[in-house]
Amino acid sequence: MTALAPDPALLDRRAQVRAFMEEHVYPNEPALAREDDAADALMQELRAQAKAAGIWAPHLPAEAGGTGSGFLEYALLNEEIGRSTWAQLVFNCQAPDAGNGEILHLFGTEEQKERFLRPLVEGTARSFFSMTEPEVSGADPTALRTTAVLDGDEWVIDGHKWFSSSAEGAAFGIVMAVTDPDAEPHRRMSQILVPTDTPGYELIRAIPVLGHAGRGWSTHCEVRYTGVRVPRDNVLGEPGDGFRIAQKRLGPGRIHHVMRWLGQMQRAFELMCSYALEREVGGGPLADRQTVQNWIADSAAEIQACRLLTLDAARKLDEGGEARVEVSLIKFYAARVLNEVIDRAVQVHGARGLTDETPLGHMYAMARAARIYDGPDEVHKMVVSRRILKEFADGGTYRFD
Ligand SMILES: Cc1cc2nc3c(=O)[nH]c(=O)nc-3n(C[C@H](O)[C@H](O)[C@H](O)COP(=O)(O)OP(=O)(O)OC[C@H]3O[C@@H](n4cnc5c(N)ncnc54)[C@H](O)[C@@H]3O)c2cc1C
């Protein structure tokens, strides 16, 4: 299978996901978006249907309890799943559980996998990733202040975090904490598993984001750890491995986001094209206006560029590389295209684009955060340019292969 010529079995699987989306997800979006008790019950029903259909946890391989086989395959499936905000939860490949599941699969001990990974994959528990702190820059995690100190056979954790997405209703979090303040900066931190029923863990509030407080999975929470005690064995990998594991988590996590954005962009694009043909202004369809034609042509080119960059990065990850440049490149570029395409689609729809009569208003609000979470644009541009310039400084060149 290559990025441009997926094998027929994968195309069948993608068609199966598309049919499921059309039959079960799109018609239920308005009900799911209400985020009330009825929405929760409906979500459980849809998850059971997706599981029964064998389209479950497609980000993880069979040995970890999923149904996936690699990044390239997942990119092509996620392009369909990403079209609806809610679908990632339906197929049990939602952020942040997907990234947490991957690091537990890669770095967890057998006990950690049994206790923490298995319920995630089975869909009976959710989790969160607790790194960012309000007091210091999240873009520079070497400055994080939360500490974990060994006391006998226990870690004692103290700290204050925010934007711990999905913490409301989660069974556990993975907490980034300083465990060796005297080590070199990238060996100072560890990732520690903290069940939410541990004394000293406190969920302070769900932070409203652009006017949306969220519920359960869709929350972004402020949390505090005060003398939280967990067993020494709850550390992932070795103490000091926090950044190494974060890199493994954030690389895939970023490309998972981008794959979903591809779905969002394409949906916005389709809405823009259909409405441009349908809406009459000044005696003819909007589609006859050159400004609109430019938006459509620019969007088509940019979306396809994002797809190809994503498939290229996915292939390199499948081949065992870290694809650091490729992942950073696609993270900032796709975040911009996502925002621009949705913005153009809203503009073509006029006032209707801001109402709940189309999915565009919700998509627009969600898209803005893409330029900030998992590293702001500026940091990814810095990573890309530093790596490219280093090649030149070392007497080499940068190859686009
Ligand atoms: C919707 C959402 C969900 C999130 N979910 C999670 C989560 O689940 N877990 C978690 O731990 N965190 C989460 N975050 C937090 C996110 O990862 C951080 O917001 C991000 O890393 C930036 O950190 P900061 O907000 O502290 O901004 P800062 O680090 O204070 O940066 C502020 C701004 O400064 C600029 N800047 C920063 N560094 C540089 C640089 N080197 N060069 C030039 N300009 C720079 C950028 O424009 C940046 O936007 C989430 C954020 C959002 C919006």
The ligand as a MOL file (V3000), in Angstrom:
LIG
                    3D

  0  0  0     0  0            999 V3000
M  V30 BEGIN CTAB
M  V30 COUNTS 53 58 0 0 0
M  V30 BEGIN ATOM
M  V30 1 C -8.5900 23.4880 23.4420 0
M  V30 2 C -7.2950 23.2110 24.1330 0
M  V30 3 C -7.0480 21.9530 24.6560 0
M  V30 4 C -5.8620 21.6890 25.3510 0
M  V30 5 N -5.6740 20.4500 25.9200 0
M  V30 6 C -4.5840 20.2250 26.6840 0
M  V30 7 C -4.4300 18.9920 27.3890 0
M  V30 8 O -5.2660 18.0810 27.2810 0
M  V30 9 N -3.3710 18.8370 28.2300 0
M  V30 10 C -2.4340 19.8100 28.3910 0
M  V30 11 O -1.5050 19.6110 29.1590 0
M  V30 12 N -2.5430 20.9900 27.7050 0
M  V30 13 C -3.5990 21.2270 26.8740 0
M  V30 14 N -3.7370 22.4280 26.2150 0
M  V30 15 C -2.7520 23.4730 26.4330 0
M  V30 16 C -1.8460 23.7270 25.2470 0
M  V30 17 O -1.0280 22.6210 24.9580 0
M  V30 18 C -1.0550 25.0140 25.5480 0
M  V30 19 O -2.0020 26.0610 25.5400 0
M  V30 20 C 0.0530 25.2820 24.5580 0
M  V30 21 O 1.1280 24.3870 24.7420 0
M  V30 22 C 0.5860 26.7080 24.7110 0
M  V30 23 O 0.9280 26.9880 26.0490 0
M  V30 24 P 0.3670 28.3050 26.7590 0
M  V30 25 O -1.1100 28.3720 26.5750 0
M  V30 26 O 0.8980 28.3230 28.1400 0
M  V30 27 O 0.9450 29.5170 25.9330 0
M  V30 28 P 2.3870 30.2000 26.1160 0
M  V30 29 O 3.4310 29.1400 26.1900 0
M  V30 30 O 2.2970 31.1800 27.2150 0
M  V30 31 O 2.5260 30.9380 24.7300 0
M  V30 32 C 1.7030 32.0780 24.4060 0
M  V30 33 C 1.9650 32.4720 22.9660 0
M  V30 34 O 3.3290 32.8630 22.8430 0
M  V30 35 C 3.8220 32.5330 21.5610 0
M  V30 36 N 5.0320 31.7280 21.7210 0
M  V30 37 C 5.2770 30.7620 22.6200 0
M  V30 38 N 6.4990 30.2260 22.4350 0
M  V30 39 C 7.0590 30.8820 21.4100 0
M  V30 40 C 8.3110 30.8000 20.7220 0
M  V30 41 N 9.2360 29.9150 21.0860 0
M  V30 42 N 8.5180 31.6430 19.6740 0
M  V30 43 C 7.5640 32.5440 19.2970 0
M  V30 44 N 6.3820 32.6590 19.9070 0
M  V30 45 C 6.1180 31.8450 20.9300 0
M  V30 46 C 2.7180 31.7720 20.8300 0
M  V30 47 O 2.0360 32.6490 19.9690 0
M  V30 48 C 1.7910 31.3380 21.9520 0
M  V30 49 O 0.4590 31.1780 21.5140 0
M  V30 50 C -4.8890 22.7030 25.4850 0
M  V30 51 C -5.1230 23.9700 24.9040 0
M  V30 52 C -6.3040 24.2260 24.2480 0
M  V30 53 C -6.5360 25.5990 23.6650 0
M  V30 END ATOM
M  V30 BEGIN BOND
M  V30 1 1 1 2
M  V30 2 1 2 3
M  V30 3 2 2 52
M  V30 4 2 3 4
M  V30 5 1 4 5
M  V30 6 1 4 50
M  V30 7 2 5 6
M  V30 8 1 6 7
M  V30 9 1 6 13
M  V30 10 2 7 8
M  V30 11 1 7 9
M  V30 12 1 9 10
M  V30 13 2 10 11
M  V30 14 1 10 12
M  V30 15 2 12 13
M  V30 16 1 13 14
M  V30 17 1 14 15
M  V30 18 1 14 50
M  V30 19 1 15 16
M  V30 20 1 16 17
M  V30 21 1 16 18
M  V30 22 1 18 19
M  V30 23 1 18 20
M  V30 24 1 20 21
M  V30 25 1 20 22
M  V30 26 1 22 23
M  V30 27 1 23 24
M  V30 28 2 24 25
M  V30 29 1 24 26
M  V30 30 1 24 27
M  V30 31 1 27 28
M  V30 32 2 28 29
M  V30 33 1 28 30
M  V30 34 1 28 31
M  V30 35 1 31 32
M  V30 36 1 32 33
M  V30 37 1 33 34
M  V30 38 1 33 48
M  V30 39 1 34 35
M  V30 40 1 35 36
M  V30 41 1 35 46
M  V30 42 1 36 37
M  V30 43 1 36 45
M  V30 44 2 37 38
M  V30 45 1 38 39
M  V30 46 1 39 40
M  V30 47 2 39 45
M  V30 48 1 40 41
M  V30 49 2 40 42
M  V30 50 1 42 43
M  V30 51 2 43 44
M  V30 52 1 44 45
M  V30 53 1 46 47
M  V30 54 1 46 48
M  V30 55 1 48 49
M  V30 56 2 50 51
M  V30 57 1 51 52
M  V30 58 1 52 53
M  V30 END BOND
M  V30 END CTAB
M  END
